[in-house]
Amino acid sequence: IGSTTSGPSAMEKLKFSPNEDISATMMRRARCLHKARYSTDASANLQMLSEEQLNHVDDGNEDDSATPTRDELWRLWSWIERVEYWSSEREDTANADDLPNWPAKGLIDAGVSKLLRLENPERDDFHLLDVASFSESLHCNTYDSPMRHAALTSCGWIGRFGLRNVLADCEAHGHFGRSAALAVWHGDLGETVAALQRGSDAIRLKLAEKKDRAQQPKDSALFSSQYAETLQLVAMCVAGYSGSDIQSNKASVWKNACEGLLRRPDLSDGTRNTHVSYLRAVCIFLINIGREDGLDKILYDETLSLSDRVAFACRFLSRNDLKTYLDICIQECLSKGNVEGILITGLDKKGISLMQSYVDRYSDVQTAALVSSRVILPADWIVERVVCSEWLDSYRDLLNTWQMWHSRAMFDVGRADLMRRLKDKQAEDIVGSSGRGAMPLQGRRGPYGYNYVQPKKQPFHASASSRQSDTDMYLPSLPAQLCARCNYCNATLPLSSLRRQEGIANSWLSRQKPVLSCCPQCRKPLPRCAICLLPLGCLNPYMELKRERNRLSRAGANGMHGSDDLSELANMPFAEWFTWCMRCKHGGHAHHLVGWFSNHDTCPVSGCDCRCQFDGIQRISRPALDNGND
């Protein structure tokens, strides 16, 4: 930790260190120095958390009660990525024969409880869709239904290409124990043995490569000959299982051998390694099949991920027992601040309460702000909307306090892009439901409990009144508070203002480039950049209006953007935008000023001593970044 005179940067580090403060963690994750950073991009968050986990070395002194586990965050963002993928593909998969019709529209209604239709028990007749079947390989009952299928998809047990795709992804990350556990819980004992053997061979091959290079593996617990031997022993345990004669003497010998295997030090209950936990769960599950409380040893094993335990419950528990178990999990997550419980509730009111419990326990307002930015809460959720707004304001204030304005701007841009996509999707759903209506099914339910057929996309031409009613749910856009004006004719230069002005010579503008170096109204030159001395650019209003009309004509009348929405402008990159100091009024191109102030403190204009970048603000020194110290 640096000197206290460095301010917030005293805790700033480039890499993860054990027992670091949560503020240091948030600062490091939000920094824009890495390719993958904690942002509104779920894929980038998964990559960043994976790299953080690889670089983490547990010295045995880490306080688990004060540090949120990266595994829980990784599984949360994995759930978000899966749900958003299936929600975006729900229209396309509605008519596909090999893909499920995903019932959820977004993160709010994608919790396992909602997918299973457990929210209204007094009107619960969905148990009629549950089908109990006897597994010949496991010799126990399993349950299946379209709703349970959707829940397994949400938990990550069913991928786009089936179980084999999920198992291959586990093994690609070195999680051979989890791959074997998923295979045995799906009743595929042969694939379980194959996965364990592949894991043993892969570890031995890696050990041989490390030996040739005279290198020591980072994780000696995973990449060791003892762990490879354990995988082989568990594979032999699974291969010897025969549930048909579980009461015979042969089965008794097999059971004693498996119980002896579990007493090995590397498979004991005190082992915290999650990879070993799944191997132990495989043996415990096979030993306890048929017992009254046999499933409880898997359901309440906290060394296993919550998503896998919930999926396990969806496959082996009856509907009443499943509802009871999910309620218990939600209460435990609320008491412990386990953010992974959101996959059960979704981002509804219970999910917001669970996220608040997580923030109260770990003070990780960064994750709360990023996750809550991915939903548009209903207008009548007043308390939840206030809570989410407080998370956003707190995270922005933190970034501003740390003088991480670039990260704050990137967060605002990413969140605005998410809001535009959510509003477009919400508008399509409203137009589809109000314009086309629903076609009721006669005498039966849909595959996920719906009593209507999801219609195909069709062009819909709404009247002005209907479009107005559809957009009433959106928060109004705030108008621009500051505008650049021409020095000669005082014409405002923002595109939204230029498009409303009359008398602009469209015939002249139609022959000009998309970016003008003069005022579109009076044709006088615009100010020059203080760095490159070239005129600043202004968008050609005629060309942009023509391009927008072409875009709307291709998109049809479903485009809900207003006349002031400039989200689709691409002819002028951000680097060439107008940027100026609010005090001395000097400015230039954005990327030129960024390069200038990276090496200078005063204004680039000769004779001006204005400290434009930190005028009136004490700049925080950053020794960790300046010296490259870890």
C-alpha positions in Angstrom: 0.0 0.0 0.0 1.3 3.4 -0.9 1.6 6.6 1.1 -1.6 8.2 2.5 -0.7 11.4 0.6 -1.5 9.6 -2.6 -5.2 9.7 -1.8 -7.3 6.8 -3.3 -4.3 5.7 -5.4 -2.6 4.5 -2.3 -4.4 1.2 -2.7 -4.0 1.1 -6.5 -2.4 -2.1 -7.9 -2.0 -3.5 -11.4 -2.6 -7.1 -10.3 -4.7 -8.9 -7.7 -3.2 -9.3 -4.2 -4.8 -11.4 -1.4 -6.9 -9.6 1.1 -7.0 -6.4 -0.9 -9.8 -3.9 -0.1 -12.9 -4.0 -2.2 -12.3 -0.5 -3.3 -8.9 -1.5 -4.7 -10.6 -4.4 -6.4 -13.2 -2.2 -8.0 -10.5 0.3 -9.1 -8.4 -2.3 -10.7 -11.3 -4.0 -12.5 -12.6 -0.7 -13.9 -9.3 0.5 -15.2 -9.1 0.7 -19.0 -5.5 -0.5 -19.2 -6.4 -4.1 -19.9 -8.2 -5.7 -22.9 -10.8 -7.3 -20.7 -12.1 -5.0 -18.0 -15.2 -5.0 -15.8 -17.8 -3.3 -17.9 -21.3 -3.7 -19.4 -19.9 -6.4 -21.8 -20.7 -9.8 -20.2 -18.1 -11.6 -22.3 -15.4 -9.2 -21.2 -16.4 -9.6 -17.6 -16.1 -13.4 -17.9 -12.6 -13.1 -19.5 -11.4 -10.7 -16.8 -12.7 -12.8 -14.0 -11.1 -15.9 -15.5 -7.7 -14.1 -15.9 -8.0 -12.9 -12.3 -8.7 -16.4 -11.1 -5.6 -17.7 -13.0 -3.4 -15.1 -11.5 -4.7 -15.6 -8.0 -2.6 -17.5 -5.5 -4.3 -18.5 -2.3 -1.8 -18.2 0.5 -4.2 -19.6 3.1 -4.7 -16.2 4.9 -7.5 -14.9 2.6 -10.6 -13.9 4.5 -13.5 -15.5 2.7 -16.1 -13.7 4.8 -14.9 -10.3 3.6 -14.1 -11.1 -0.1 -16.7 -12.0 -2.7 -15.6 -15.1 -4.5 -14.7 -14.7 -8.2 -16.4 -18.1 -8.9 -19.8 -16.7 -7.8 -19.4 -13.6 -9.9 -18.2 -15.7 -12.9 -21.3 -17.9 -12.6 -23.5 -14.9 -12.3 -22.1 -13.3 -15.5 -22.3 -16.7 -17.2 -26.0 -16.9 -16.4 -26.5 -13.3 -17.7 -24.7 -14.2 -20.9 -26.8 -17.4 -21.4 -30.1 -15.7 -20.7 -29.4 -12.7 -22.9 -28.4 -15.1 -25.7 -31.5 -17.2 -25.5 -33.7 -14.1 -25.0 -32.3 -12.6 -28.2 -32.8 -15.9 -30.1 -36.3 -16.6 -28.8 -38.0 -15.4 -32.0 -35.6 -17.4 -34.2 -35.8 -20.6 -32.1 -39.6 -20.5 -32.0 -39.9 -22.3 -35.3 -36.7 -24.5 -35.0 -37.2 -28.2 -34.4 -33.8 -28.8 -32.7 -33.8 -25.8 -30.3 -36.1 -25.0 -27.4 -38.6 -22.2 -27.5 -37.1 -20.0 -24.7 -39.9 -18.6 -22.6 -38.2 -15.6 -20.9 -38.0 -12.2 -22.4 -35.1 -11.0 -20.3 -33.3 -11.2 -17.0 -36.3 -10.2 -14.9 -38.4 -13.3 -15.7 -35.5 -15.7 -16.4 -35.1 -17.0 -12.8 -35.5 -20.7 -12.3 -38.5 -20.2 -10.1 -40.3 -18.3 -12.9 -39.2 -20.7 -15.6 -40.7 -23.5 -13.5 -43.9 -21.5 -12.9 -43.6 -21.8 -9.1 -44.6 -18.2 -8.3 -48.3 -18.9 -7.9 -48.8 -22.1 -6.0 -52.6 -21.6 -5.6 -53.0 -21.8 -9.3 -50.3 -24.4 -9.9 -51.5 -27.1 -12.3 -48.2 -27.3 -14.2 -47.4 -30.4 -12.3 -49.5 -32.2 -14.9 -46.7 -31.5 -17.4 -44.0 -33.2 -15.2 -43.1 -36.6 -16.4 -41.3 -39.0 -14.0 -39.3 -41.7 -15.7 -37.1 -44.5 -14.3 -33.4 -44.2 -15.3 -32.2 -47.7 -16.3 -28.5 -46.7 -15.8 -28.9 -44.9 -12.5 -31.9 -47.0 -11.2 -33.7 -44.0 -9.8 -36.5 -41.6 -10.8 -35.8 -38.5 -12.8 -38.2 -35.7 -13.8 -38.6 -33.9 -17.0 -40.9 -31.3 -18.5 -40.5 -28.4 -20.9 -40.3 -26.0 -17.9 -37.6 -28.1 -16.3 -35.8 -28.2 -19.7 -35.8 -24.4 -19.7 -34.5 -24.3 -16.1 -31.6 -26.6 -17.0 -30.8 -24.4 -19.9 -30.7 -21.4 -17.6 -28.3 -23.2 -15.2 -26.0 -24.2 -18.0 -26.7 -27.9 -18.2 -28.1 -27.7 -21.7 -26.1 -25.8 -24.4 -26.9 -24.8 -27.9 -25.8 -28.3 -29.1 -26.8 -30.5 -26.2 -25.0 -32.1 -23.3 -21.8 -32.9 -25.2 -21.2 -29.2 -25.9 -21.4 -28.4 -22.1 -19.0 -31.3 -21.2 -16.5 -30.2 -23.9 -16.6 -26.6 -22.5 -15.9 -27.9 -19.0 -13.0 -30.0 -20.1 -11.6 -27.1 -22.2 -11.3 -25.1 -18.9 -9.7 -28.1 -17.1 -12.8 -28.9 -15.1 -12.8 -32.7 -15.7 -14.4 -33.4 -12.3 -17.5 -31.2 -13.1 -17.7 -32.8 -16.6 -17.8 -36.3 -15.0 -20.4 -35.2 -12.5 -22.7 -33.7 -15.1 -22.4 -36.8 -17.2 -23.3 -39.2 -14.3 -26.2 -36.9 -13.3 -27.5 -37.2 -16.8 -27.3 -41.0 -16.5 -24.4 -41.4 -19.0 -21.9 -43.5 -17.0 -19.8 -44.3 -20.1 -19.2 -40.6 -20.8 -18.3 -40.1 -17.1 -15.6 -42.8 -17.3 -14.3 -41.3 -20.6 -14.2 -37.8 -19.1 -12.2 -38.9 -16.1 -9.7 -40.9 -18.3 -9.3 -37.9 -20.6 -8.6 -35.7 -17.6 -6.0 -38.1 -16.2 -4.2 -38.4 -19.6 -4.3 -34.6 -20.0 -2.7 -34.0 -16.6 0.0 -36.6 -17.2 0.8 -35.1 -20.6 1.1 -31.6 -19.1 3.3 -32.8 -16.3 5.6 -34.4 -18.9 5.8 -31.1 -20.9 6.5 -29.2 -17.7 9.2 -31.7 -16.8 10.9 -31.3 -20.2 10.9 -27.5 -19.8 12.0 -27.7 -16.1 9.0 -25.6 -15.1 6.9 -25.9 -12.0 3.1 -25.9 -12.6 1.2 -23.0 -11.0 -1.4 -25.2 -9.3 0.4 -28.2 -7.9 -2.8 -29.6 -6.4 -4.5 -29.9 -9.8 -1.5 -30.8 -12.0 0.0 -33.6 -10.0 0.4 -37.3 -10.5 -1.7 -37.9 -7.3 -4.6 -36.0 -8.8 -4.3 -37.9 -12.1 -4.3 -41.2 -10.1 -7.4 -40.0 -8.2 -9.2 -39.4 -11.5 -8.4 -43.0 -12.6 -9.7 -44.4 -9.3 -13.0 -42.5 -9.5 -13.3 -43.8 -13.1 -13.0 -47.3 -11.8 -15.5 -46.6 -9.1 -18.1 -45.4 -11.7 -17.3 -48.3 -14.1 -18.1 -50.8 -11.3 -21.5 -49.4 -10.5 -24.4 -51.7 -11.2 -27.7 -50.4 -9.8 -29.7 -53.4 -10.7 -28.4 -55.6 -7.9 -27.6 -52.9 -5.3 -28.4 -55.3 -2.4 -26.1 -58.1 -3.6 -22.8 -59.1 -2.1 -21.0 -57.8 -5.2 -22.6 -54.4 -4.7 -21.6 -54.4 -1.0 -18.0 -55.0 -2.0 -18.2 -52.1 -4.5 -19.7 -49.8 -2.0 -17.0 -50.6 0.6 -14.4 -49.8 -2.0 -16.0 -46.5 -2.9 -16.3 -45.5 0.8 -12.6 -46.3 1.2 -11.8 -44.2 -1.7 -13.7 -41.3 -0.1 -11.4 -41.6 3.0 -8.4 -40.7 1.0 -6.8 -37.3 2.1 -7.3 -35.8 -1.4 -11.0 -36.7 -1.4 -11.9 -36.0 2.2 -14.6 -33.5 3.3 -12.0 -31.0 4.4 -10.7 -30.4 0.9 -11.8 -27.0 -0.3 -10.8 -27.6 -3.9 -13.9 -27.4 -6.1 -12.5 -29.8 -8.7 -12.1 -32.5 -6.0 -15.6 -31.6 -4.6 -17.2 -32.8 -7.9 -15.3 -36.0 -7.8 -16.4 -36.6 -4.2 -20.0 -35.8 -5.3 -19.9 -38.4 -8.0 -19.0 -41.2 -5.6 -21.4 -40.0 -2.9 -24.3 -39.8 -5.4 -23.8 -43.4 -6.6 -23.4 -44.8 -3.1 -26.6 -43.1 -1.8 -28.9 -43.8 -4.7 -32.1 -45.3 -3.3 -31.8 -43.9 0.2 -34.4 -41.5 1.5 -32.0 -38.7 2.2 -29.4 -39.7 -0.4 -30.0 -36.6 -2.5 -29.5 -34.2 0.4 -25.8 -34.9 0.5 -25.5 -33.3 -3.0 -28.2 -30.7 -2.6 -26.7 -29.1 0.5 -23.0 -29.5 -0.4 -21.9 -25.9 -0.5 -18.6 -26.8 -2.1 -20.6 -27.4 -5.3 -21.8 -24.4 -7.3 -25.3 -23.2 -6.6 -26.2 -23.4 -10.3 -25.3 -27.1 -10.5 -27.2 -27.9 -7.2 -30.3 -26.1 -8.5 -30.0 -28.0 -11.8 -29.6 -31.3 -9.9 -32.7 -30.5 -8.0 -34.6 -29.8 -11.2 -33.7 -33.2 -12.5 -34.2 -35.4 -9.4 -36.8 -33.7 -7.1 -40.6 -33.7 -7.4 -42.3 -30.4 -7.9 -43.2 -29.8 -4.2 -39.8 -30.8 -3.0 -38.2 -28.6 -5.7 -40.2 -25.6 -4.6 -39.2 -26.1 -0.9 -35.5 -26.5 -1.9 -35.5 -23.3 -4.0 -37.1 -21.3 -1.1 -34.4 -22.6 1.2 -31.7 -21.6 -1.3 -33.1 -18.1 -1.6 -33.1 -17.6 2.1 -29.5 -18.8 2.4 -28.4 -16.5 -0.4 -30.1 -13.6 1.3 -28.4 -14.3 4.6 -25.0 -14.9 3.1 -25.1 -12.3 0.3 -24.6 -15.0 -2.3 -25.2 -13.1 -5.6 -25.4 -16.4 -7.5 -28.9 -16.8 -6.1 -30.2 -14.4 -8.7 -30.3 -17.3 -11.2 -33.2 -18.6 -9.0 -35.1 -15.4 -8.6 -34.1 -13.5 -11.7 -33.7 -9.7 -11.5 -37.2 -9.2 -10.0 -37.9 -7.7 -6.6 -36.4 -10.6 -4.8 -33.4 -10.4 -7.0 -32.9 -6.7 -6.3 -33.2 -7.5 -2.5 -30.6 -10.3 -3.0 -28.2 -7.9 -4.8 -28.7 -5.4 -2.0 -27.7 -8.1 0.5 -24.6 -8.7 -1.5 -23.7 -5.0 -1.5 -24.3 -4.8 2.2 -22.0 -7.7 2.9 -19.2 -7.0 0.4 -19.6 -3.3 -0.6 -19.2 -4.2 -4.2 -21.4 -1.5 -5.7 -19.6 -1.9 -9.0 -21.2 -5.3 -9.7 -24.6 -4.0 -8.6 -24.4 -1.1 -10.9 -23.3 -3.2 -13.9 -26.0 -5.9 -13.4 -28.9 -3.5 -12.7 -27.9 -1.6 -15.9 -29.1 -4.6 -18.0 -32.8 -4.3 -17.1 -35.6 -1.7 -17.4 -37.6 -2.1 -14.2 -41.4 -1.5 -14.4 -42.6 1.9 -13.4 -44.6 0.7 -10.4 -41.4 -0.8 -8.8 -40.7 2.5 -7.1 -38.4 1.2 -4.3 -36.4 -1.0 -6.6 -35.9 1.7 -9.1 -34.6 4.0 -6.3 -32.2 1.4 -5.1 -30.8 0.7 -8.6 -30.5 4.5 -9.2 -28.5 4.8 -5.9 -26.1 2.0 -7.1 -25.5 3.8 -10.4 -24.9 7.2 -8.7 -22.6 5.7 -6.1 -20.5 3.9 -8.7 -20.3 7.0 -10.9 -19.3 9.1 -7.8 -16.6 6.5 -7.0 -15.1 6.7 -10.5 -15.2 10.5 -10.4 -13.5 10.6 -7.0 -10.7 8.3 -8.3 -10.4 10.6 -11.3 -11.1 7.7 -13.6 -13.2 9.8 -16.0 -12.4 7.6 -19.0 -13.8 4.6 -17.2 -16.8 6.5 -16.1 -17.5 7.7 -19.6 -17.1 4.2 -21.0 -19.6 3.0 -18.4 -22.1 5.6 -19.4 -21.7 4.9 -23.1 -22.0 1.1 -22.5 -25.1 1.6 -20.3 -26.7 3.9 -22.9 -26.1 1.3 -25.6 -27.7 -1.4 -23.4 -30.7 0.9 -22.7 -31.3 1.5 -26.4 -31.2 -2.2 -27.2 -33.6 -3.0 -24.3 -36.0 -0.3 -25.4 -36.0 -1.5 -29.0 -36.7 -5.1 -27.9 -39.4 -3.8 -25.5 -41.0 -1.8 -28.3 -41.0 -4.8 -30.6 -42.7 -6.9 -27.9 -45.3 -4.2 -27.3 -46.0 -3.7 -31.0 -46.2 -7.5 -31.4 -48.6 -8.0 -28.6 -50.9 -5.0 -29.3 -50.8 -5.2 -33.1 -51.1 -8.9 -33.7 -52.6 -10.2 -30.6 -52.3 -13.7 -29.3 -53.8 -16.9 -30.8 -55.3 -19.0 -28.0 -54.8 -22.7 -27.9 -57.9 -24.9 -27.7 -57.8 -27.2 -24.7 -54.1 -27.3 -24.0 -51.1 -25.3 -22.9 -48.1 -24.2 -24.7 -44.7 -25.9 -24.2 -43.8 -23.7 -21.2 -47.2 -23.1 -19.7 -48.3 -20.3 -22.0 -51.8 -20.6 -23.3 -51.1 -19.0 -26.7 -48.9 -19.5 -29.8 -46.1 -17.1 -30.2 -46.7 -15.4 -33.6 -44.1 -14.8 -36.2 -42.7 -11.4 -36.9 -44.8 -9.4 -39.4 -44.6 -5.8 -40.5 -46.9 -3.6 -38.5 -47.8 -0.1 -39.3 -48.9 1.7 -36.2 -50.7 5.0 -36.1 -49.2 8.1 -34.5 -51.4 7.7 -31.4 -50.4 4.1 -30.9 -46.7 4.9 -31.3 -47.1 7.7 -28.7 -48.7 5.3 -26.2 -45.9 2.7 -26.8 -43.2 5.2 -26.0 -44.9 6.6 -22.9 -43.2 4.0 -20.8 -39.7 5.3 -21.7 -38.1 7.9 -19.7 -37.9 11.2 -21.6 -34.5 12.1 -23.1 -32.9 15.1 -21.5 -32.2 17.9 -24.0 -28.6 19.1 -24.5 -27.6 21.6 -21.8 -24.7 23.2 -23.7 -24.4 23.8 -27.5 -21.6 24.9 -29.8 -22.5 28.0 -31.9 -21.0 29.5 -35.0 -18.9 32.6 -34.3 -20.4 34.4 -37.3 -24.1 33.6 -37.5 -24.7 32.2 -34.0 -26.3 29.1 -35.6 -26.3 26.1 -33.2 -24.1 23.3 -34.5 -25.7 20.2 -33.0 -27.2 18.0 -35.7 -30.6 17.9 -34.0 -30.8 21.7 -34.2 -29.6 22.0 -37.7 -32.2 19.5 -39.0 -35.0 21.7 -37.7 -33.7 24.9 -39.2 -35.3 26.2 -42.4 -33.5 27.9 -45.2 -30.4 25.7 -45.3 -29.3 25.2 -48.9 -29.9 21.5 -49.4 -28.7 21.7 -53.0 -25.3 22.9 -51.8 -25.2 20.5 -48.8 -26.0 17.6 -51.1 -22.8 18.1 -52.9 -20.6 18.3 -49.8 -18.8 15.7 -47.8 -20.5 14.0 -44.8 -18.2 16.1 -42.5 -18.0 19.8 -43.1 -15.2 22.2 -42.1 -17.5 25.2 -42.2 -20.8 26.2 -40.8 -23.7 24.7 -42.7 -25.7 27.9 -42.3 -23.3 30.7 -43.3 -20.5 28.6 -44.8 -17.9 30.5 -42.7 -14.9 28.4 -41.4 -15.2 26.6 -38.1 -12.6 27.1 -35.3 -9.3 25.3 -35.7 -7.9 22.6 -33.4 -5.3 24.0 -31.1 -3.0 21.0 -31.7 -3.2 20.3 -35.5 -4.5 23.7 -36.5 -7.0 22.1 -38.9 -10.7 23.2 -38.8 -13.0 21.3 -36.5 -15.6 19.1 -38.2 -19.4 19.4 -38.3 -21.8 16.8 -39.6 -23.6 17.5 -42.8 -27.2 17.7 -41.7 -28.5 16.9 -45.2 -26.4 13.7 -45.6 -27.3 12.5 -42.1 -31.0 13.1 -42.5 -30.9 11.2 -45.8 -29.0 8.4 -44.2 -31.4 8.2 -41.3 -34.4 8.1 -43.6 -32.9 5.2 -45.6 -32.2 3.4 -42.3 -35.8 3.8 -41.1 -37.2 2.8 -44.5 -35.2 -0.5 -44.3 -36.2 -1.1 -40.7 -39.9 -0.3 -41.3 -42.1 1.5 -38.9 -40.8 -0.4 -35.9 -38.0 2.0 -35.4 -38.8 3.8 -32.1 -36.0 6.4 -32.3 -37.0 10.0 -32.0 -35.7 12.9 -34.1 -33.2 13.8 -31.5 -31.7 10.3 -31.2 -28.1 10.5 -32.5 -27.1 6.9 -31.5 -26.8 5.8 -35.1 -24.4 8.5 -36.2 -21.2 7.0 -37.6 -19.7 9.5 -40.0 -17.8 11.3 -37.2 -15.9 9.2 -34.7 -15.6 10.3 -31.1 -11.9 11.2 -31.6 -13.0 14.1 -33.9 -15.7 15.6 -31.8 -15.7 19.2 -30.5 -13.8 19.3 -27.2 -13.1 22.5 -25.3 -12.2 23.9 -21.9 -15.1 25.4 -20.0 -12.8 28.1 -18.6 -10.5 29.4 -21.3 -12.8 28.2 -24.2 -9.8 26.7 -26.1 -10.2 23.3 -27.6 -9.6 20.9 -30.5 -10.1 17.3 -31.5 -10.7 15.0 -28.6 -7.9 12.5 -29.4 -5.4 15.3 -30.0 -6.2 16.9 -26.6 -5.9 13.5 -24.9 -2.4 13.1 -26.3 -1.4 16.6 -25.4 -2.5 16.4 -21.7 -0.8 13.0 -21.3 2.5 15.0 -21.3 1.5 18.5 -20.5 -0.6 20.2 -17.7 -1.4 23.6 -19.3 -3.4 24.7 -22.3 -1.8 24.1 -25.7 -2.6 27.6 -26.9 0.4 29.9 -26.8 0.2 32.4 -24.0 -2.6 30.6 -22.1 -1.6 29.2 -18.7 -5.0 27.6 -18.0 -4.7 24.1 -16.4 -7.6 22.8 -18.5 -7.6 19.2 -17.4 -7.3 19.7 -13.6 -8.4 23.3 -13.2 -9.3 23.6 -9.5 -8.8 19.9 -8.9 -5.8 18.4 -7.1 -4.5 15.7 -9.4 -4.0 12.3 -7.8 -0.6 10.8 -8.2 -0.6 7.2 -9.4 2.8 5.6 -8.4 1.6 2.1 -9.2 0.8 3.1 -12.8 3.7 5.5 -13.3 6.4 3.1 -12.0 4.7 -0.1 -13.2 4.8 -1.7 -9.8 2.5 -4.5 -9.0 
